[in-house]
Amino acid sequence: MATQVLVIDDEEDYRIIIQEVLRSAGMDVRLARDGEEGLRMVKEKPAEIVLVDWMMPRMDGEHFCRAMRAEPSLKDIPVIMLTVKQTADEELEALHFGVDDFVVKPFKADELLARVRAALRRTEKKAA
């Protein structure tokens, strides 16, 4: 069965690019335009991994991540933060609010895919 991925980004171009990269790797990708929509979608049907933009309207990536981590059934799903922010302090801040990994935009498709696969491997090891 294909890996279930939820991508949350307010920029349509990024959603489409990420979807194409992950689908080409055999993953099933659902798309959300902001954190509110993403949180509703992951509650309705949990994903195996979530990729979320940091800066979005309505609910940003930080508040999405905090809300997801507060839900017992969702708290262990890996989250990769996608952002233009790239300082060490910003990365550390994201790790503190529950992000598992951090990818700076613009990104290379192979790097994104490698980070997704690495996060999924870590999840499999925890379950074993």
Secondary structure, 3 states (H helix, E strand, C coil): CCCEEEEECCCHHHHHHHHHHHHHCCCEEEEECCHHHHHHHHHHCCCCEEEEECCCCCCCHHHHHHHHHCCCCCCCCCEEEEECCCCHHHHHHHHHCCCCEEEECCCCHHHHHHHHHHHHHHHHHHHC
